[in-house]
Amino acid sequence: MATNQGTPSNQKPHNNYMRYSNMGFQMVVIIGLGVWGGIKLDQVTHLKFPVFTIVLSLLSVMIAIYFVVKDLLKKQ
């Protein structure tokens, strides 16, 4: 009796779902850490304008986009 459970075509949608979910989670963590770090640095330096929050937020978004593009271009 032959079954199709082990064929790559049956596992591909599941693998894609896990791959893209992981990318989204990775983006949230990177951006969250950047924002959190910026807030903490602004609290330590007692600046009136949140310079570190803005800079680290933008930097973390660029880093997150870099990792997503790198993962998307990677061969499966």
Contacts in CASP RR format, 6 or more apart in sequence:
PFRMAT RR
TARGET T0000
AUTHOR 0000-0000-0000
METHOD contacts of the structure
MODEL  1
MATNQGTPSNQKPHNNYMRYSNMGFQMVVIIGLGVWGGIKLDQVTHLKFP
VFTIVLSLLSVMIAIYFVVKDLLKKQ
4 10 0 8 1.000
19 71 0 8 1.000
23 67 0 8 1.000
23 68 0 8 1.000
23 71 0 8 1.000
23 72 0 8 1.000
24 68 0 8 1.000
26 64 0 8 1.000
26 67 0 8 1.000
26 68 0 8 1.000
27 64 0 8 1.000
27 67 0 8 1.000
27 68 0 8 1.000
30 60 0 8 1.000
30 63 0 8 1.000
30 64 0 8 1.000
30 67 0 8 1.000
31 57 0 8 1.000
31 60 0 8 1.000
31 61 0 8 1.000
31 64 0 8 1.000
32 60 0 8 1.000
33 60 0 8 1.000
34 56 0 8 1.000
34 57 0 8 1.000
34 59 0 8 1.000
34 60 0 8 1.000
35 53 0 8 1.000
35 56 0 8 1.000
35 57 0 8 1.000
35 60 0 8 1.000
37 52 0 8 1.000
37 53 0 8 1.000
37 56 0 8 1.000
38 50 0 8 1.000
38 52 0 8 1.000
38 53 0 8 1.000
38 55 0 8 1.000
38 56 0 8 1.000
38 57 0 8 1.000
39 50 0 8 1.000
39 52 0 8 1.000
39 53 0 8 1.000
41 52 0 8 1.000
41 53 0 8 1.000
41 56 0 8 1.000
42 50 0 8 1.000
42 51 0 8 1.000
42 52 0 8 1.000
42 53 0 8 1.000
45 52 0 8 1.000
END
